[in-house]
Amino acid sequence: MPESVIAGIPVHFPFEPYDVQRAYMEKVIICLRDGTNGVLESPTGTGKTLSLLCASLAWIRTRQSEHQQQMIKLKATSKDGGTGPGGDLSELAMTVGKANNWGVPKVIYASRTHSQLNQAMRELKRTAYANMRSVVLGSRDQLCIHPEVMKEQGNSNKVNLCKLRVHSKTCTFQLRVESKKDHPDFRGPSIMDIEDLVRVGQKLKMCPYFASKELVAQADITFMPYNYLLDPKARKANKIELGNTIVILDEAHNIEKICEESASVQIRSSDVAMAIEDVTHIMKVFTSGESQDAGADEPKDFTLDDLTLLKEMLLELEKAIDAVVVDNPTDGTTYPASLMYELLGKANFTYGNCATIVALLDKLVQYLMVASQHMTIRKGGTFTLLSDLLTIVFANKESIMGKVHLSFKVHVQVEESNKQTGGKGGAAPQGKQQGWLSKGNITTTGASSKAAKIVNFWCFNPGFGMEQLLNTQVRSVILTSGTLAPLKPLIAELAIPVAQHLENPHIVDQSQVYVKIIGTGPDRQQLISNFKNRDNPKYISSLGQTILNVSRIVPDGLLVFFPSYPMLNKCVDAWQASGLWADISCKKPIFLEPRGKDQFTSTMEEFYQAIRDSKGAVFMAVCRGKVSEGLDFADRNGRAVIITGLPFPPLKDPKVILKRRYLEANRTKENQLLSGQEWYNLDATRAVNQAIGRVIRHRNDYGAILLCDSRFQDASQVQQLSKWIRGHLGARPQSSPFGPIVRELRQFFKHAEQTMKQPDVREEEQPLTNVCKVEEDEPLPVIPTIKREPGNNATFRKANESAIKVEMANSINSWTPADYASAAGRTLGHAAPNAMDFMSRLDSNVSSIDFNCSGAAGSGLVKIHKRERSSPSANDSVATQATKKRYKLVDNIKAEPSSQPAEKVAPESRADLLRELRSVINQEQFKEFGKVLIEYKSGTYEKFESLMAVLLVVLPAPKMRYLLVGMRRFIKNEHKDEFDVRVASLN
């Protein structure tokens, strides 16, 4: 690989680095050399991760080489000195040096998710540093291979059951770690990601979770998610030593929130009540002798007195929480941070006994995990919550309570009642003996102090978590991302001394990116997604028309980002009702971002497959969602991104209000903190910058960025966009009329396809040379994608498979003259009927062609039915008809004069059904129908009555009855029987 000397260090890079990559690597090496901190921004697609890994590992390798030379000198000194004092000193120095890795720092590379870490490890495999030792730390959920543990639902249950089996020495996988950890299959590969660790663990029947920890001591670079690094509890559990380490925080645009969340915690009244009940249950088991059946063979590290004392403390905590007054039941009431310590103090939870109580809670969790194998009982989740509460609250030392009071707030809310309370025990009196059941029933509205509550202990100072990290004596901290700007407020909030900072330009040319602000839609309706306008039907319609027009121009993948899930769902509902959804899906199939992990994976696979099949696709997602944060839509997967609005945090959310107040109260000229409003605007713009970064992913990529909100013209918003995007917008960005944008966008993609290197050649379908030619002007249209809510992917796949079968039924797979001769009841060599030969039948004005033998009625053969598209004119040529007709093989039907037309059936697809409905009723009727349908989806029985009334008005004629029947798919399950009765009564 080419070698470049950067800041005095030889760096092996896979290719000759670009200027932006050189500048980036230089800053990294200077930080490591000087032991200082850096904040470095380099746009997505500039090779940031590759540059970061090569620069840091090149410096590490140079330091290792220097210390190897020192070790050789020490050995020589030891030989020369013999057994004298000098020789002993050299031997001691060698021993200490080896134990401390010869003073060479190690690298900890942290990112948000394991998918981002896997991507970084793949980059590392491409480099000349692939032979350096590395390890990735994962959770039990990802690495455990014990079948019983993996059956457990929920990560906390898996963790507790794993701890129990390890403690009781009943996990054979963990017991093999010591004997198998030096196996060549495990020690051999220098780079192993999560999948590699699991594969090797299964092969050696050794626990990958505990085995991976054995690699940390010898690793030059350790990959881990943020929470392992920033959470003191996780750091201790994973035995992560940070002294003299280089900490790299990649994708650090969310680091402030992560620092705040790692220091925040929540406890509910119901959690305390359930913990009381669980303690009571264990006490009953102890006193009744049932413990013999509850896994009592396991040693118990607690006594009945311990349980009695804990129950008394929890009862006092419950009383203290009940006594808190919530003046505003809707939004909650905010108190100083001291309230949390007062509540815990009233229950005798203190700094002195915190560690003892946490240890007891952990023991109870393990006991319940065993007991749950023999009886129906909760597995100690509430004890885990209480343990986390005490650990986080008392992690703040008493000596810094003044800072805690400035940085933390307690916000108390009324806990919403469970609608399904009581059950069999619903009539039971509300008392302490009823535990969690009574707690669910006492929830009320209003400011009553007896209402169940949620107590939030929120941190608003991200510097709190960062300070704990710096206090571990790390050598350097490097924060990097594609969207960190503006850097000064970030550095001020984290309160971290920074010696090096960088804002890199993008690696692509101006001609590879098209950036425009679209302030009005095709109908000249203003596009602005603010609170006042987001419910405006005209705005939603205009936005849909904009996306439709863009989808006609943009090749391959089109990404559309919405400010929030409610806004996404609102637009989808409106577009489905108006027919815009069907129009868009005719151009490209549409995919919606699901929230579930399993559905997300399958949806992404379907999207990528649609791109590979050269259909193109539209992916509608949400800013700050999974799609906007870490996924790669390089090349054809993402040729354009549409931002439909600014994703501001919820203005009336208590946490947002308190964060703004905190900034206003603590802002000074010296610390350069943002104002509350500036932070509010920046939070939205950073999410936009991150979503925009999905498109341009490498040097030869190209794409369009369309900002469909007129507020992007504001100078305050433009200044917060990434530096490279501002360069494309110009000094005074203005929105452009829609017409010229369409023309420019078409020219941009035409020019890019002609001049840019295409990533791959699209696969063309092979023409069918031995079959009946059905259509040549265009392929069969893609079946429009219907709206798929998260969780419905199995239903979608089943429907999609059925649709494919229908389409396959429309094709003739093979054909020979002998087949036709045999089917027509004659042999080859005889004269064919003049008027009824095969091509004559195709071109004549008949509805079907009988393939059945004349004497074989009912033989189960087939006939060809013509599928009518539109009535051709009498003057159309035979050639034109031949290219426009389709033919369908159907089961044999006895040929006889048609006495009555076949009954029409509504289309299978909802989108097609709505489109056909729109074609048979007038515009006003369709608008009325769309309105009541949307209201019905979230309404009650009265809305069902309204919907039925409108349906019976707009579809009164018998010839429209098939559409009325088809509307059954929009009816909720509880109303379908009544719908069927009403429709049947019309016959």
MARVO-196561 format. One record per residue (C-alpha): x, y, z; residue in one letter. Coordinates in steps of 0.2 Angstrom, whole numbers, plus 5000, padded with zeros to 4 digits. Example, Ala and Ser with C-alpha at 12.3 -4.5 7.8 and 13.67 -1.06 7.14 Angstrom:
2
506249785039a/506849955036s/
END
This chain:
987
500050005000m/500650184997p/501550265011e/501350445016s/502350535029v/501050645039i/501650745054a/503250645054g/502350475055i/502350355040p/500550305036v/500150165025h/498450215016f/497550095004p/497750234990f/498550404988e/497550505001p/496650664996y/496950835003d/495550825015v/496150655021q/497850715024r/497250865034a/496150755044y/497550625048m/498750765052e/497550825066k/497350655073v/499250625074i/499550785082i/498250755095c/499050585099l/500850645099r/500450795111d/499250705122g/497850835118t/496050825113n/495250855096g/493550895088v/493650845070l/492250865057e/492350785040s/490850755029p/490150585027t/490950505011g/492650585014t/493450425021g/493350485039k/493350315047t/494750245036l/495850405039s/495550395058l/496050215059l/497550225048c/498250385057a/497950315075s/498650145071l/500150215061a/500650315077w/500350165088i/501450055077r/502850195077t/502850195096r/502850005097q/504350005085s/505250135096e/504950035112h/505549875104q/507249965100q/507250015119q/506949835124m/508349775113i/509549905122k/508949845139l/509249665135k/511049715129a/511249815145t/510749665155s/511949555146k/513449675149d/512949705167g/512949525171g/512149485188t/512649655195g/511549795201p/511449865184g/510849705177g/509449685190d/508849855186l/508749825168s/507749665171e/506649755183l/506349885169a/505949755156m/504649675168t/503849835172v/503849895154g/503149725147k/501749735160a/501249915155n/501349875136n/503049975136w/502050135139g/501250125122v/499450185123p/497950085117k/496550145106v/494750135111i/493550155097y/491750195102a/490250225091s/488350225093r/487850055087t/488649885083h/488249905065s/489350065064q/490749965074l/490649825061n/490749945047q/492350015055a/493049845057m/492749805039r/493749965035e/495149905046l/495249745036k/495649845020r/497149925028t/498949885031a/498549875049y/497449725048a/498749625057n/498649725073m/497649645087r/495849705089s/494349655099v/492549705099v/491549705115l/489649665113g/488249625125s/487649455131r/486149475119d/487349475104q/488649355110l/487849225121c/487649055114i/486848965129h/485148905122p/484248925139e/484849105141v/484349155124m/482649095126k/482349235139e/481349385134q/482149555137g/483949595139n/483949615158s/483249445160n/484649375149k/485949465159v/485249405176n/485049225170l/486849225163c/487549295180k/486649165189l/487349025178r/489049085179v/488949115198h/488248935201s/489548865188k/488148785177t/488648865161c/489748745152t/490148875138f/490848995151q/491848855160l/492748815144r/493448995141v/494948965152e/495448805142s/495048865125k/495549045125k/497249005118d/496548905104h/497248945087p/495548975080d/495249105093f/496949185094r/497349165076g/496249305067p/496849475071s/495149555068i/493549475073m/491849565073d/490249505083i/489849375070e/491549305069d/491649285088l/489949195089v/490549075075r/492149035083v/491249015100g/489948895093q/491348795085k/492448785101l/490848775112k/491548925122m/490649075128c/491049225115p/490549355128y/491749305141f/493149255129a/493149425120s/493649505137k/495149395137e/495749475121l/495649655128v/497349655137a/498349615121q/497249715109a/498049875101d/496249935097i/494649895106t/492949925098f/491449965109m/489750055110p/489650225119y/488750165134n/490150045138y/491350195139l/490350335146l/489250235159d/490350205175p/489350055179k/489649975162a/491450025162r/491649935179k/490749775173a/491749765158n/493449795167k/493849935155i/495450025160e/495650205153l/497250255160g/498450315146n/497250265132t/496650355116i/494750375116v/494050395099i/492150445099l/491550425081d/489850485076e/489950605090a/488550715084h/487450635098n/488750635112i/487950775122e/486250675123k/487150515127i/488150595141c/486550675148e/485550505147e/486950405155s/486850515170a/484950525171s/483650395178v/481850375181q/480850285195i/478950255195r/477750225210s/477250065202s/479050005201d/479250035220v/477549945223a/478049795213m/479749785222a/478749785239i/477649645233e/479149545226d/480049565243v/478449515252t/478349355241h/480149305245i/479849325264m/478249215262k/479349085254v/480549095267f/479349075282t/478148945273s/479548825269g/479048835250e/480848865247s/481248685244q/480248695228d/480848855223a/482648815219g/483248835237a/484648715233d/485548875228e/486448965242p/485549125248k/486749265252d/485349365262f/484249335277t/482549365283l/483149515293d/483849585277d/482249575268l/481249645282t/482349795283l/482349825264l/480449815264k/480349945277e/481450055267m/480350035251l/478750065261l/479550235267e/480150275249l/478350235243e/477650355256k/478850495252a/478450485233i/476550485237d/476850645247a/477550745233v/476350865226v/476050885207v/475351055204d/475151025186n/474450845183p/474550865164t/476350925162d/477050885179g/478050985191t/479851025192t/480951025208y/482751055212p/483950905211a/483950905231s/482250825231l/482850655224m/484150645239y/482750695251e/481650565245l/482950425246l/483550505263g/481750485270k/481850295266a/483650285273n/484550265257f/486150355259t/487950365252y/488550255267g/487350105264n/487150125245c/488349995240a/487649865252t/485849895246i/486449875228v/487349715232a/485749645241l/484649695226l/485749605214d/485649445225k/483749455225l/483749465206v/484749305205q/483649215218y/482049265208l/482849205192m/483049035200v/481349035208a/480549085191s/481048915184q/479948825196h/478448945199m/477549095191t/478449245197i/479249405191r/481049395188k/481649545198g/481549675185g/481049805198t/482549765209f/483649805194t/482749975191l/483050015210l/484849965209s/485150075193d/484250225203l/485450205218l/487050185207t/486650335196i/486050455210v/487450415222f/488850415208a/488850605211n/490050625226k/489450735240e/490950855237s/490150915220i/488350935226m/488351115221g/488751075203k/487450935204v/486051055209h/486551165194l/486551025182s/485150915187f/483250935190k/481950825197v/480350825186h/478750735194v/477350675183q/475750585186v/475850405181e/474550355168e/473350225175s/473350055167n/471650035158k/471549855162q/471749855180t/470949745193g/470549585183g/470049455196k/470849555209g/469949715203g/468749715218a/470149695231a/470349835244p/471849945241q/473049915254g/474949875256k/474549685255q/473949705237q/475549775231g/475649825213w/473849785210l/473249915222s/474550035214k/473750015197g/472050055204n/472450215214i/473050315199t/471950465198t/471950635189t/472150795197g/473450855209a/473050725222s/474650685232s/474050505232k/474150485213a/475450365206a/476950465200k/478450455189i/480050535197v/481350585184n/483050635189f/483750725173w/485450785169c/485650935158f/487450955158n/488350835146p/490050895153g/489650795169f/489850635160g/491350695150m/492250755166e/492150585173q/492950515157l/494350645158l/494650605176n/495150425172t/496850495165q/496550465147v/497950515135r/496850595122s/494950605117v/494550635099i/492750675094l/492350655076t/490750655065s/490150715048g/488950835057t/489750925072l/489651105067a/489551235074p/491051165085l/491151305098k/489451265107p/489851085107l/491551115115i/490751235127a/489451105133e/490550965135l/491751075145a/493250985137i/494951065133p/495251055114v/496851095106a/496451035088q/494851065078h/494451045060l/492951075048e/493350985032n/492551025015p/491850885005h/492850774994i/491650784979v/491550914965d/490151044964q/489550954948s/489150794958q/487850874970v/486350974966y/485651064981v/484051174981k/482751244993i/481051214987i/479851344995g/478251304984t/477551144977g/476951124959p/475351214963d/476251364970r/475651314988q/476951365001q/477951215008l/478251245027i/478051115040s/477751215055n/476551185068f/475151305061k/475351225043n/475651045046r/473751005047d/473351105031n/472650985018p/473351095004k/475051085011y/475050905013i/474350884995s/475650994988s/477050904997l/476450744989g/476350814972q/478150874974t/478750704979i/477750624964l/478650744952n/480350714959v/480050524959s/479750534940r/481550614937i/482650534950v/483350364945p/483450224957d/483350264976g/482450414983l/482450455001l/481150555009v/481350615028f/479950685038f/480150785055p/479250645065s/478250485064y/476550575067p/476950685052m/477450535042l/475850445046n/474750595043k/475450625025c/475350435021v/473550425026d/473050585017a/474050525001w/473150355001q/471450435003a/471850554988s/472650434977g/474350514977l/475050364986w/474550254971a/475250384959d/476950384967i/476950194969s/476650174950c/478350254947k/479250174962k/478750054975p/478650144992i/479450075009f/479050145026l/480350145040e/479750025053p/480150035072r/480449855076g/482149775074k/481649625064d/480449715053q/481849845049f/483049715043t/481849635031s/481149805025t/482949865021m/483249695011e/481649725001e/482249904997f/483949854991y/483249714981q/482049834972a/483549944968i/484449784961r/482949744951d/483149914943s/481349964948k/481950104959g/481150134976a/480550274988v/481050255006f/480050365018m/480850385035a/481050505050v/482450615055c/483450545070r/482750375065g/483850225061k/483850255042v/484450435045s/485850395057e/486950255051g/486450175035l/487350185019d/486350235003f/487850244991a/487650254973d/486050184966r/485350154983n/485150344986g/485150464971r/484150604980a/483550654997v/482050755001i/481950845018i/480150885021t/480350995036g/481451045051l/481350915065p/481251025080f/481050935097p/479350945105p/479151125111l/478051085126k/479050925131d/479550955149p/481350895146k/481551015131v/480851165142i/482051125156l/483551105144k/483151275137r/483051355155r/484651275160y/485551345145l/484851525148e/485251515167a/487051455165n/487551545149r/488951675151t/490151765139k/491551655145e/490851485143n/490051525126q/488551415129l/487151425116l/485551515121s/483951405123g/483251455106q/484951425097e/485051255105w/483251215099y/483651265081n/485351175081l/484551015087d/483451015072a/484751065059t/485950935066r/484650795062a/484450865045v/486350865042n/486350685047q/484950635035a/485750735021i/487350635024g/486550465018r/486750515000v/488450564995i/489550415002r/491150414992h/492250514979r/491250454963n/489550464971d/488250594965y/486550644970g/485250784974a/484750864990i/483050954990l/482551055006l/480651065004c/480351195018d/480351385015s/481251405032r/482851345025f/483051515017q/483251595035d/485051645038a/485051565055s/484551395048q/485751405034v/487251445045q/486951285055q/486951175040l/488551085036s/489951195028k/489951095012w/488151115010i/488151295013r/489451304998g/488151234986h/486751354992l/487851514990g/487951675000a/486151715000r/485151554997p/483351584990q/482051454986s/481751424967s/480151404957p/479651224955f/479651224936g/481451274934p/482051154948i/481251004938v/482151054922r/483751074931e/483550914941l/483250814925r/484850894917q/485850854932f/485550674932f/485650664913k/487350744914h/487950634929a/487450474920e/488450524905q/490050594914t/490150494930m/490750314932k/489250204935q/489450084950p/488749934940d/487849884924v/486049864927r/485449684923e/484249684908e/482949544907e/483249424893q/481949434879p/480849274877l/481249214860t/480249054860n/478649124867v/477149224862c/477649404862k/476449494874v/477149664875e/478649764869e/478449944873d/478649924892e/478749794906p/477249744916l/476949884929p/477549854947v/476149814958i/475949974969p/476649954987t/475249985000i/475650075016k/476449955028r/476449995046e/477849925057p/477549745061g/476549695045n/478049635035n/477449455035a/475749505028t/476649615015f/477749465010r/476249355008k/475249474998a/476849504987n/477049324984e/475149304979s/475449454967a/476949374959i/475949214956k/474549314947v/475849404936e/476749234932m/475049164927a/474949304914n/476549234905s/476649084893i/478248994897n/478448894881s/477548864864w/477848754849t/476848734833p/476548554838a/475648604854d/474448714844y/474148584831a/473748454844s/472648574854a/471648624838a/471248434834g/472348424819r/474048354814t/475448444806l/475348444787g/473548474786h/472848644780a/472548764794a/470748844795p/470949014786n/469949114798a/470349024814m/472248994813d/473249054828f/473749234823m/471949264816s/471149224832r/472349344841l/471949484829d/470149454828s/468849544839n/468449394850v/468649374869s/469449204870s/470349074859i/469848894863d/471348774864f/470248624868n/470048474857c/468448474847s/467948304854g/468648334871a/467448444880a/467848464898g/469648384896s/470348514908g/471348604895l/471448794893v/470948944883k/471749114880i/470749264887h/471149434881k/471449564894r/470649724889e/471649884892r/470750024883s/469650014868s/470750024852p/470150134838s/469650044822a/471050114812n/472450044824d/473649934815s/473949754818v/475649784823a/475149914836t/473849794843q/475149654844a/476249764856t/474849824867k/473849664871k/474149534885r/473549364886y/473149254901k/473049064902l/471449014912v/470648854917d/469548764903n/467848844902i/466448764891k/466248884876a/464548944875e/463649104871p/463849234885s/462149264893s/462749394905q/464349484908p/465449414922a/465249494939e/466649624942k/467849614957v/468649754966a/470549764964p/471649674977e/472749814981s/472049954992r/472950084981a/472150014965d/470450004973l/470550194978l/471150234961r/469650144953e/468450224965l/469150394961r/468850364942s/466950324945v/466450464957i/466650644956n/467950744965q/466850814979e/466250644983q/467950574983f/468550714995k/467050675007e/467450495006f/469350525010g/468850635025k/467750515033v/468950365030l/470350455039i/469150505054e/468550325055y/470350255056k/470550335073s/468650355078g/467350255086t/465650175081y/464950345076e/466250365063k/465850195056f/464050255054e/464650415045s/465750305034l/464350195029m/463250335026a/464450415013v/464850245005l/462950215002l/462850394994v/464350384983v/464050204978l/462150184976p/462050094959a/462149904957p/463549924944k/464649994958m/464149864971r/465849774968y/466749934974l/465649934990l/466049754993v/467949794991g/467849935004m/467649795017r/469549785018r/469549965026f/468349915039i/468949865057k/468649685063n/467349735076e/466249815062h/466449695048k/464949585053d/463849735053e/464549795036f/464249625028d/462349625034v/462149805027r/462849755010v/461849595009a/460249695013s/460549794997l/460449634985n/
END
